[in-house]
Amino acid sequence: MLYIKKDRNYQLILFKKRIQRISKASLWAVQEKKRMKVVIVGGGAAGISTASNIRRNDDDAEIIVITMEKHIAYSPCAIPYVLSGDVEHFEDIVMHQPEDYLEKNIKVITNSEVFEIKSNENKLKYRIKNQHIGIEKEISYDYLVIATGATSFIPPISGTKLEGVFKIRTLEDGMIIKDWAGENRVAVVVGAGLIGLETAYGLKKMGLEVTVTEMLPQLIPRSLDSDMARIIQEYIENEGIKIILGHPIEEITGEKRVEKAIIGDQVIDTDMVIMATGIRPQIKLAEIAGCKIGRWAILVNEKMQTSIPNIYAVGDCVEVYDAITKQNTQSPLGTTAVRQGKIAAKNIVGIKAEFKAVLNAMVSKIGAMEFGAVGSSKASAMHNGIEVISGKSRALTKARYYPGAKRIDVKIISTLKGRIIGCQIVAEERVAERLDTMSLVIAQEVTCSELAEMEFSYAPPLSMVIDPIILAAENACEKLNKLGK
Amino acid sequence: MLYIKKDRNYQLILFKKRIQRISKASLWAVQEKKRMKVVIVGGGAAGISTASNIRRNDDDAEIIVITMEKHIAYSPCAIPYVLSGDVEHFEDIVMHQPEDYLEKNIKVITNSEVFEIKSNENKLKYRIKNQHIGIEKEISYDYLVIATGATSFIPPISGTKLEGVFKIRTLEDGMIIKDWAGENRVAVVVGAGLIGLETAYGLKKMGLEVTVTEMLPQLIPRSLDSDMARIIQEYIENEGIKIILGHPIEEITGEKRVEKAIIGDQVIDTDMVIMATGIRPQIKLAEIAGCKIGRWAILVNEKMQTSIPNIYAVGDCVEVYDAITKQNTQSPLGTTAVRQGKIAAKNIVGIKAEFKAVLNAMVSKIGAMEFGAVGSSKASAMHNGIEVISGKSRALTKARYYPGAKRIDVKIISTLKGRIIGCQIVAEERVAERLDTMSLVIAQEVTCSELAEMEFSYAPPLSMVIDPIILAAENACEKLNKLGK
């Protein structure tokens, strides 16, 4: 009797396991009954997200991640915060060691470069870095995921090879910069995008004298309009960072190590130059494999599939579709990488999933100042031929009488039909989540007048009884009314 | 020549003024050319919002606000924060004096009680409080707005008239409580809703020994499920406040002043009792006028119009439509009052506007703990016969490695079809704006799987790369998948 009971339990367990597998993995996988082999090239957010999400949906698949770097699964966005001392050690921002993935039965091969893909044979070759070129290995795959990311773009000016000139992209870059900065006094950061400004602030906090130079006439030109960028500029200048706008860097000079940076008619004596001058997608491997390349990067469909059906691509190396401009663009964001990894993983295991058009929601914190943007700026909309108006509010983050209330500036971009297509927010607190609300507003095609009547939560220590977003939406409505829209 | 130019300018100014008036006021108002007279009874958020919004849309209207209170335009939600000392003075939370409204040409009559409304004659009578009953005044109106709010509900137990037993509703209540608490040692707060808990915390910060008692078996039963309420309970108990759940207060005893509060089998020696036992809409005037009353309060349509076409009603004294239960309910929130005032004002001046169904988004901060809810709780959904599942996440408010990251708990309530109908969040930061995102999610009928793929902004000091909301949505999706939905 006991035996039978045991046996029944055992049958039950078997049955449950089978059910789990059916629900977790795809019908396809169940029918095939073959152990799927997925090779992922790249161990950044996109590659690791793909690997983890495949495992989450498929207990059996063989998963191999190959990366050129020594570290995986670290947060490159956090490098400036290690410089600033907000995060103590570079080790802190490495969230997993390659060994950790063995638990999930994911094999991670570090320091290794994939140099050949034979997509007609479903095979690739890699070699271990810093070893004799002879040591090459070949492995096969059922699915290949290209998550090769991007590299720093260094403009073609003279002096970029001098000692003391750095790119800032990988953990190693961060470590080298921190060491160098620790022994020096003056820094020039070229490029006033997010990473440039965050790095400049980090170096300032380390005690250096810092100048940021930007070719365009404003900070963060990719995401913000000039009026909003000026608020951030004022803050950063008050923090003691010098800003030069509207001039490209022309030359870096020095004997062996950097001595001067020449920007327009200004010559700055400096101990180091950080080139935060943008990134270029790493598309070489995709080209070798024969994948179609778009205007900016690897072309993928909404499943994250390249032009070769069993090769997927995710992260900074692919092009995405912009929800506002309806054109392909880049979305070099950690969140995009993670989301794309999830979508690619699902499709690989046979679960339907689509990567939607992006709004490129971005947010940053520099010192006490939070700022961010989502969707299109007014400038970018106009550049793309979209007629827009903007609604603005300058309000507070708490009730007017509540101690510690901070100024908050909100700008909403609306089409002449009242559809909201962009938002920018600057304040010393509570920016990120408001941007997320606005992401949803834009994605759901909410209009200014609908937003102006939306229900917001309220408590004196946390908000104003009329949210600054509502005030901006009302301002936009008034402008539209005046236009007779 | 100069004369003609001047004349043309003058004509232009006249023309512009006329255009402004047409766009600002309603067509109706322009056609009638009569100066509209609006009387608003009540000087709280709803009444004042109505007055200001009428003025915003109509330069001419005669606007009179009559209130029983000495103060207008103060923030009753802020009273507990004056007790706690976060806000220094009661004066701070009074945002405007009656005189301030003269600037906007809004007449405010304080300390005056409206006691008769002759709706067939469009007239009302009021008397000035604390004066001989003989001094009565009668005024006429074109539109009447009832914004009489609500009064504290005191349960019918013995001892509530003793000295040291207080309701907490108006600024005067707050002042009296603060004075009494300043001279005493022990307090009992009856009712563990928002105002009860906030007041308890304020008294604790004043140095009193505080017990909160609640008839129902959990804190904040109106908005939160018991699992989420327990997190807040733990925090509040750690702050040294005693909590008694599941027992109604039975009696308050004492000679002239309160001595004991009897709750179940517990007898608490106390110096004061605060009755935070809910509110009742003030509907007497509406009844006198002959307006239809619903199950809870004054019935209004989506224009905030009562059953009598030229009488509107706004704020705590009206019933609203619940977006989830599809039944009438109460929404005694400052934000609701302000939004209703705006809608009523627009309709009065002839601009089309509708007050939408409510989600009752609420948020509070007690000490370091923020918490809130929007839409339906799981318990309330089940109570209303809606089959639901919940998705939960326990995550962090910043990147895992970032110093100062706080725990955050998110609970999402979804129908079996995957439509999100509620959300509760508890954390030490960044709760309010996340709730606003969830308000929009619910209002826009976003599903769990859509939310799980939504774009969120990310920076290490501000968020996790996968937002806690996404994690909760993924958890909900998994549960729905297991159910085969």
Interface residues (C-beta under 8 A of the other chain):
Chain A: S23 A45 S75 C77 A78 Y81 D86 V87 E88 D92 I93 M95 L333 G334 T335 T336 V338 R339 K342 I343 A353 K356 V358 L359 A361 M362 V363 S364 K365 E370 G372 V374 A399 R400 Y401 Y402 P403 R430 V431 A432 E433 R434 L435 D436 T437 S439 L440 V441 A443 Q444 V446 E453 M454 E455 F456 S457 Y458 A459 P460 P461 L462 S463 V465 I466 D467 I469 N481 K482
Chain B: S23 A45 S75 C77 A78 Y81 D86 V87 E88 D92 I93 M95 L333 G334 T335 T336 V338 R339 K342 I343 A353 K356 V358 L359 A361 M362 V363 S364 K365 E370 G372 V374 A399 R400 Y401 Y402 P403 R430 V431 A432 E433 R434 L435 D436 T437 S439 L440 V441 A443 Q444 V446 E453 M454 E455 F456 S457 Y458 A459 P460 P461 L462 S463 V465 I466 D467 I469 N481 K482
